[in-house]
Amino acid sequence: MRPAAIVALIAAALFGATTASAETPQDIQAAYAAQAGAGFTASAQRGRTLFTTRHGVSADFPACTQCHGTDLAAAGKHAITGKQIEPMAVRANPQRFTDAAKTEKWFRRNCREVVGRECSAAEKADVIAFLRAGS
């Protein structure tokens, strides 16, 4: 089985099959927190640190803020394509983090480009906590 298929199966098992009913940002954050292990509590402050830190893996994408900006209630713009990115703050974009498979897809892609590796479940929960806080 291909790695992408394995990831899809794991995501479906962890987050449930995606149906017409959307998950909530709280649901998705809780699923990542559960993956992180017993006793883990997501931290908006740790999420802020990950989101704003210059990782230096890529000159094009040194930090999440390169494309998403620092005003999370405003639209961002992709550093290379110029494509508009909807606001990251859940309060400004209620559709943010309402689809577990889509959330996982974007974390996988963006973490590799910015951090240089896949983010851990704990890091994903922290980032969602930060973006739910809207700071």
HELIX and SHEET records of a PDB file:
HELIX    1   1 PRO A    3  PHE A   15  1                                  13    
HELIX    2   2 PRO A   25  ALA A   36  1                                  12    
HELIX    3   3 ALA A   44  THR A   52  1                                   9    
HELIX    4   4 THR A   65  HIS A   68  1                                   4    
HELIX    5   5 ALA A  100  VAL A  114  1                                  15    
HELIX    6   6 ALA A  121  ALA A  133  1                                  13    
SHEET    1   A 2 GLY A  76  LYS A  77  0                                        
SHEET    2   A 2 GLN A  84  ILE A  85 -1                                        
END                                                                             
